[in-house]
């Protein structure tokens, strides 16, 4: 019987690896690709939210408040979905961690700026200034720390702040869509949500600054 020589090392597969790959769950883990490009599922949803934000601004400016509310609600859904898919598909990336909250700030700040110009919304200029300044400062802080390789993702207070801000904007748009006479209970709820959004904006901003303080002190 002819001898073919020793088996090449590249064909020698340890028995433990053969056993591991024979299990279906391990095989899926081996063959499942992990996308590394920018255009993954969560980042695509995030960028689509920016397009929706521009649509909301245009609809508010034209007085189409019911449509603005519907598109704003769709944007809020994409905000929830991009984080879900980032975890599900393991597509969390540094650029995604910065882009997601940045676009959230664009749509929230832009909506408040537009709403403050409409009489009767009870959205006051100092409220908008507080929200916009906080968002810019914390986004700058996040970009600075993430750029140095230090994760600075969303905290519970920040997520709660975003939820209440979205509810506040939705309540203002709903009352505008129900003009000329929205029910008084709706107006009360609108004002309560707006004040709560401002309070949580201040609280979460101070919370983020407190968390980042040790890192900033270490650089000095």
C-alpha positions in Angstrom: 0.0 0.0 0.0 1.5 3.3 -1.0 2.5 5.8 1.7 1.4 9.3 1.3 3.7 10.6 4.0 2.7 12.4 7.2 -0.6 14.2 7.3 -0.2 18.0 6.8 -0.4 19.9 10.0 -3.2 22.1 8.6 -5.4 19.0 8.3 -4.9 17.9 11.9 -8.1 19.0 13.8 -8.1 18.5 17.6 -10.9 16.3 18.8 -12.1 19.0 21.2 -12.7 21.4 18.3 -14.6 18.7 16.3 -16.8 18.1 19.3 -17.4 21.8 19.8 -18.3 22.4 16.2 -20.7 19.4 16.1 -23.0 21.4 18.5 -25.4 23.5 16.5 -25.2 26.6 18.8 -21.4 26.7 18.5 -21.6 26.2 14.7 -23.8 29.3 14.4 -21.4 31.3 16.5 -18.5 30.3 14.2 -20.2 31.0 10.9 -22.1 34.1 11.9 -20.3 37.2 10.4 -19.9 40.4 12.5 -20.4 43.4 10.3 -17.7 46.0 10.8 -18.8 48.7 8.3 -20.7 51.9 9.1 -23.9 50.9 7.3 -25.1 48.3 9.7 -28.7 48.0 10.9 -28.6 50.2 13.9 -26.5 53.0 12.2 -28.9 52.9 9.3 -31.9 53.4 11.6 -30.0 56.2 13.4 -29.3 58.1 10.1 -32.9 57.6 9.0 -34.0 59.3 12.2 -32.1 62.4 11.0 -34.1 62.5 7.8 -37.3 62.1 9.8 -36.2 65.0 12.1 -36.0 67.3 9.0 -39.5 66.2 8.0 -40.8 67.0 11.5 -39.2 70.5 11.4 -40.8 71.2 8.1 -44.2 70.0 9.2 -44.2 72.1 12.3 -43.2 75.2 10.3 -46.1 74.6 7.9 -48.6 74.1 10.7 -49.2 70.4 10.0 -49.1 69.4 13.6 -50.9 66.1 13.4 -48.5 64.9 10.7 -45.5 66.3 12.7 -46.7 64.2 15.7 -47.0 61.1 13.6 -43.5 61.4 12.1 -42.0 62.3 15.5 -43.5 59.1 16.9 -42.0 57.1 14.0 -38.6 58.7 14.8 -39.0 57.7 18.5 -39.6 54.1 17.4 -36.4 54.1 15.4 -34.6 55.4 18.4 -35.7 52.4 20.4 -35.0 49.9 17.6 -31.5 51.0 16.8 -30.3 50.2 20.4 -32.3 46.9 20.3 -30.6 45.8 17.0 -27.2 46.9 18.2 -27.5 44.5 21.1 -29.2 41.8 19.2 -26.8 41.7 16.3 -23.7 42.7 18.3 -23.3 45.7 16.0 -22.5 48.3 18.7 -19.7 50.6 17.4 -18.0 53.7 18.8 -19.4 55.9 16.0 -22.8 54.5 16.7 -22.6 55.3 20.4 -21.8 58.9 19.5 -24.2 59.3 16.5 -27.3 57.9 18.3 -27.4 60.5 21.1 -26.3 63.3 18.8 -29.2 62.8 16.4 -31.5 62.5 19.5 -30.3 65.9 20.5 -30.8 67.4 17.0 -34.4 66.3 16.8 -35.3 67.2 20.4 -33.5 70.5 20.4 -34.9 71.4 17.0 -38.5 70.6 18.0 -38.3 72.7 21.1 -36.8 75.6 19.1 -39.6 75.5 16.6 -42.3 75.0 19.3 -41.0 78.0 21.3 -41.9 80.3 18.4 -45.6 79.2 18.4 -47.9 81.2 20.7 -49.7 79.2 23.4 -47.3 76.2 23.6 -46.0 77.4 27.0 -42.5 76.4 25.8 -40.4 79.4 27.0 -37.1 80.5 25.5 -35.2 79.9 28.8 -36.4 76.3 28.8 -35.1 75.8 25.2 -31.8 77.4 26.1 -31.4 75.1 29.2 -32.1 72.0 27.1 -29.9 73.0 24.1 -26.9 74.1 26.2 -27.1 70.9 28.3 -27.2 68.7 25.2 -24.3 70.5 23.6 -22.1 70.3 26.7 -22.8 66.6 27.4 -22.3 65.6 23.7 -19.0 67.5 23.7 -18.0 65.7 26.9 -19.0 62.3 25.4 -17.0 62.9 22.2 -14.0 64.0 24.2 -14.0 60.9 26.4 -14.9 58.4 23.6 -12.1 59.9 21.5 -9.7 58.8 24.3 -11.1 55.3 24.3 -13.2 55.7 27.4 -16.8 54.5 27.0 -19.3 57.2 28.0 -22.7 55.6 27.0 -26.2 56.6 28.1 -27.1 56.3 31.8 -30.5 55.7 33.2 -31.0 59.4 34.0 -30.2 60.3 30.4 -32.5 57.7 29.0 -35.4 58.8 31.3 -34.7 62.4 30.3 -35.0 61.5 26.6 -38.3 59.6 27.2 -39.8 62.6 29.1 -38.6 65.1 26.4 -40.3 63.0 23.7 -43.5 62.8 25.7 -43.4 66.5 26.3 -42.9 67.3 22.6 -45.7 64.8 21.7 -48.0 66.5 24.2 -47.3 69.9 22.8 -47.9 68.8 19.2 -51.1 66.9 20.2 -52.5 70.1 21.8 -51.6 72.1 18.7 -53.3 69.5 16.5 -56.5 69.7 18.7 -56.8 73.5 18.4 -58.8 75.7 18.9 -59.9 74.0 22.1 -57.9 71.1 23.4 -59.3 69.7 26.7 -57.9 71.4 29.8 -56.5 68.1 31.2 -54.4 67.8 28.0 -53.0 71.3 28.6 -52.2 70.5 32.2 -50.5 67.3 31.2 -48.5 69.1 28.5 -47.2 71.8 30.9 -46.3 69.1 33.5 -44.4 67.1 31.0 -42.5 70.2 29.7 -41.4 71.2 33.3 -40.5 67.6 34.0 -38.4 67.5 30.9 -36.5 70.6 31.9 -35.9 69.3 35.4 -34.6 66.0 34.2 -32.4 67.7 31.6 -30.7 69.6 34.4 -30.5 66.6 36.7 -29.1 64.2 34.1 -26.6 66.8 32.9 -25.2 67.2 36.4 -25.2 63.4 36.8 -23.1 63.0 33.6 -20.7 65.8 34.7 -20.2 64.2 38.1 -19.5 60.8 36.5 -17.0 62.3 34.1 -15.2 64.4 36.7 -12.7 61.8 37.8 -11.6 61.3 34.2 -11.3 65.0 33.6 -9.3 65.5 36.8 -6.9 62.7 35.7 -6.1 64.6 32.6 -5.1 67.8 34.4 
